Amino acid sequence: MIAVDLLLLQMELEAIKPVSGELIARACEDVHDFPLVFSARTFDGQSLVWFDELIPAELRGRLSREDLLAFETETAIDVLREADIYAEASQFRTYTFPENVGAAMFCLAQRFSRDDPRIVAFGFGELAAEVFAVECEGEILSACASARQNAKAAEAWVVTHLNHRGKGMARQVVTAWAASLLKQGLTPFYSHHIINENSARLASHLGRVPVFDVTVIEQCFPCPGVYA
């Protein structure tokens, strides 16, 4: 699957639906933190930008596509502020996994139900039904589950106990999670905020190659301005 198709797959996972040209819409009613602007740069050289369909056309026309495609957001945030829309930008990097992920690894991670008291105590009881975790003497040390999941893809959420970081446990649980999804025919994604060094280090240890970067401009709340 090419990078732009993977990008569209993750956008669908986040309930972001391209609808016409450079416009995006909410794929369902209960979407939170929907982006005003969504810019993407794939690692095979494509750059794209979309705008929330609820932003008036006149205001969209004042936003510099050239800047946004270059991930330069300051001008757009200033333009939005002039319209009483207070916004902030964040950048994320996303990775995928090869079909043979974990094939040569002895895996310590086990599969748990999210209803397992140990999983609930670790704070994963509200995530996906299956959780992959490293457990010792009745205590969960590291766990990974799907933060988002649909019929096509899922995105990882991983946490390791502070006292057990740096021991390779996160790699174990993420690998087990990804391998399980691939067996089900789903595409597993691993994403992190661009400034999160720990998550970037985990991606490096997993041997993952990034497929795209995304910059989103989102409305700050509480906010005195509205754009609908």
C-alpha positions as CSV (number, residue, x, y, z in Angstrom):
1,M,0.0,0.0,0.0
2,I,1.4,3.4,-1.0
3,A,1.9,6.1,1.6
4,V,-1.0,8.3,0.5
5,D,-3.4,5.4,0.8
6,L,-2.1,4.7,4.3
7,L,-2.6,8.4,5.2
8,L,-6.2,8.2,4.0
9,L,-6.7,5.0,6.0
10,Q,-5.5,6.7,9.2
11,M,-7.7,9.7,8.5
12,E,-10.7,7.4,8.2
13,L,-9.6,5.8,11.6
14,E,-9.7,9.3,13.1
15,A,-13.2,10.0,11.5
16,I,-11.8,12.6,9.1
17,K,-13.4,12.3,5.7
18,P,-12.2,14.1,2.5
19,V,-15.4,15.3,0.8
20,S,-14.5,17.7,-2.0
21,G,-11.2,19.0,-3.3
22,E,-9.4,20.3,-0.2
23,L,-12.3,20.0,2.2
24,I,-12.7,17.5,5.1
25,A,-15.8,16.6,7.1
26,R,-16.6,14.7,10.3
27,A,-17.3,11.1,9.5
28,C,-19.6,10.8,12.6
29,E,-21.3,13.2,15.0
30,D,-19.2,12.6,18.1
31,V,-15.8,13.6,16.7
32,H,-13.7,15.6,19.2
33,D,-10.7,17.8,18.4
34,F,-11.5,18.0,14.7
35,P,-8.8,19.8,12.8
36,L,-9.4,23.2,11.2
37,V,-6.4,22.5,8.9
38,F,-4.8,19.1,8.2
39,S,-1.5,19.1,6.4
40,A,0.4,16.0,5.5
41,R,3.8,15.1,4.0
42,T,4.4,11.5,3.0
43,F,7.9,10.0,3.0
44,D,7.6,9.3,-0.7
45,G,7.4,13.0,-1.5
46,Q,3.8,14.0,-1.6
47,S,2.4,17.0,0.3
48,L,-1.3,17.6,0.9
49,V,-3.5,20.0,2.8
50,W,-7.2,19.9,3.7
51,F,-9.5,22.4,5.5
52,D,-12.5,21.9,7.7
53,E,-15.6,22.3,5.5
54,L,-17.2,24.5,8.1
55,I,-14.6,27.2,7.7
56,P,-16.2,29.9,5.5
57,A,-14.7,30.0,2.0
58,E,-13.5,33.7,2.4
59,L,-11.5,32.7,5.5
60,R,-10.1,29.6,3.8
61,G,-8.9,31.8,0.9
62,R,-6.8,33.9,3.3
63,L,-4.9,30.8,4.5
64,S,-1.6,30.3,2.7
65,R,-1.5,26.8,1.1
66,E,2.2,27.3,0.4
67,D,3.0,27.8,4.0
68,L,0.7,25.0,5.2
69,L,2.2,22.5,2.8
70,A,5.6,23.5,4.2
71,F,4.3,22.9,7.8
72,E,4.6,26.6,8.5
73,T,1.6,27.4,10.6
74,E,2.2,30.8,12.3
75,T,0.6,32.8,9.5
76,A,-2.5,30.6,9.4
77,I,-2.9,30.9,13.2
78,D,-2.6,34.7,13.0
79,V,-5.3,34.8,10.3
80,L,-7.6,32.6,12.3
81,R,-7.0,34.7,15.4
82,E,-8.1,37.8,13.4
83,A,-11.4,36.0,12.9
84,D,-11.7,35.3,16.6
85,I,-10.7,31.7,16.2
86,Y,-8.0,30.8,18.6
87,A,-6.0,27.8,17.4
88,E,-2.7,25.9,18.0
89,A,-0.7,23.5,15.8
90,S,0.8,20.1,16.6
91,Q,2.9,17.8,14.4
92,F,2.8,14.0,14.5
93,R,4.8,11.2,12.8
94,T,3.2,7.8,11.8
95,Y,4.7,4.4,11.1
96,T,3.5,1.1,9.9
97,F,4.7,-2.5,10.5
98,P,5.9,-5.2,8.1
99,E,3.9,-8.4,7.6
100,N,6.5,-10.4,9.4
101,V,6.7,-8.2,12.5
102,G,8.0,-10.1,15.5
103,A,8.8,-13.3,13.6
104,A,12.3,-13.5,15.0
105,M,11.5,-12.3,18.5
106,F,10.9,-14.3,21.6
107,C,7.9,-12.4,23.0
108,L,7.2,-12.0,26.7
109,A,3.9,-10.2,26.1
110,Q,0.6,-12.0,26.8
111,R,-2.9,-11.4,25.6
112,F,-5.4,-10.1,28.3
113,S,-9.0,-9.1,28.3
114,R,-9.6,-5.4,29.1
115,D,-11.9,-6.7,31.9
116,D,-9.0,-8.4,33.7
117,P,-8.5,-6.7,37.1
118,R,-4.8,-6.3,36.4
119,I,-5.5,-4.5,33.2
120,V,-8.2,-2.3,34.8
121,A,-5.7,-1.4,37.6
122,F,-3.2,-0.4,35.0
123,G,-5.7,2.0,33.4
124,F,-6.4,0.1,30.2
125,G,-9.9,-1.0,31.0
126,E,-11.5,1.5,28.7
127,L,-9.5,0.7,25.6
128,A,-9.9,-2.1,23.0
129,A,-11.2,-5.5,24.1
130,E,-7.7,-7.1,23.7
131,V,-4.7,-5.9,25.5
132,F,-1.1,-7.2,25.1
133,A,1.0,-6.8,28.3
134,V,4.0,-7.9,30.2
135,E,3.0,-9.1,33.7
136,C,5.1,-10.1,36.7
137,E,3.7,-11.4,40.0
138,G,0.2,-10.1,39.3
139,E,1.3,-6.6,38.2
140,I,1.2,-5.2,34.7
141,L,4.5,-3.7,33.8
142,S,3.8,-2.6,30.2
143,A,0.7,-2.8,28.0
144,C,-0.4,-2.0,24.5
145,A,-3.9,-1.8,23.0
146,S,-5.8,-0.1,20.2
147,A,-6.5,3.5,21.1
148,R,-8.7,3.6,17.9
149,Q,-9.8,0.7,15.8
150,N,-12.2,0.1,12.9
151,A,-12.7,-2.7,10.3
152,K,-9.5,-1.7,8.4
153,A,-6.9,-0.4,10.8
154,A,-5.9,0.5,14.4
155,E,-3.6,2.8,16.2
156,A,-1.4,1.8,19.2
157,W,-1.6,3.1,22.7
158,V,1.4,1.9,24.8
159,V,2.3,2.6,28.4
160,T,5.2,1.2,30.5
161,H,5.4,1.6,34.3
162,L,8.0,4.3,35.2
163,N,10.1,1.8,37.2
164,H,10.4,-0.5,34.2
165,R,11.2,1.7,31.3
166,G,14.3,1.1,29.2
167,K,14.0,-2.7,29.5
168,G,12.5,-3.4,26.1
169,M,9.0,-4.1,27.4
170,A,7.3,-1.5,25.2
171,R,8.8,-3.1,22.2
172,Q,7.5,-6.5,23.3
173,V,3.9,-5.4,23.8
174,V,3.7,-3.2,20.7
175,T,5.1,-6.0,18.5
176,A,2.6,-8.5,19.9
177,W,-0.3,-6.1,19.3
178,A,0.8,-5.3,15.7
179,A,1.3,-9.0,14.9
180,S,-2.2,-9.8,16.1
181,L,-3.8,-7.1,14.0
182,L,-1.9,-8.2,10.9
183,K,-3.1,-11.7,11.3
184,Q,-6.7,-10.3,11.3
185,G,-6.0,-8.4,8.1
186,L,-5.9,-5.0,9.7
187,T,-3.3,-2.3,9.3
188,P,-1.5,-1.3,12.6
189,F,-0.3,2.3,13.0
190,Y,2.1,3.7,15.5
191,S,2.1,7.5,15.9
192,H,3.7,10.0,18.2
193,H,4.0,13.7,18.7
194,I,7.1,14.9,16.8
195,I,8.7,16.2,20.0
196,N,8.1,13.0,22.0
197,E,11.6,11.6,22.2
198,N,10.6,8.5,24.1
199,S,8.1,7.5,21.5
200,A,10.5,8.3,18.7
201,R,13.1,6.1,20.4
202,L,10.6,3.3,20.7
203,A,9.8,3.5,17.0
204,S,13.6,3.3,16.3
205,H,13.9,0.2,18.5
206,L,11.0,-1.4,16.7
207,G,12.8,-0.8,13.4
208,R,9.9,1.0,12.0
209,V,10.2,3.4,9.0
210,P,7.9,6.5,9.0
211,V,5.4,6.8,6.3
212,F,4.0,10.3,6.8
213,D,4.1,13.4,9.0
214,V,1.0,15.4,9.8
215,T,0.5,18.9,11.1
216,V,-2.9,19.8,12.5
217,I,-4.3,23.2,13.5
218,E,-7.0,22.7,16.0
219,Q,-9.3,25.2,17.8
220,C,-8.4,26.0,21.4
221,F,-11.2,25.7,24.0
222,P,-12.7,27.6,25.7
223,C,-12.7,29.9,22.6
224,P,-14.7,33.1,22.1
225,G,-14.8,32.7,18.4
226,V,-16.9,30.3,16.2
227,Y,-16.5,29.6,12.5
228,A,-19.6,27.5,11.8
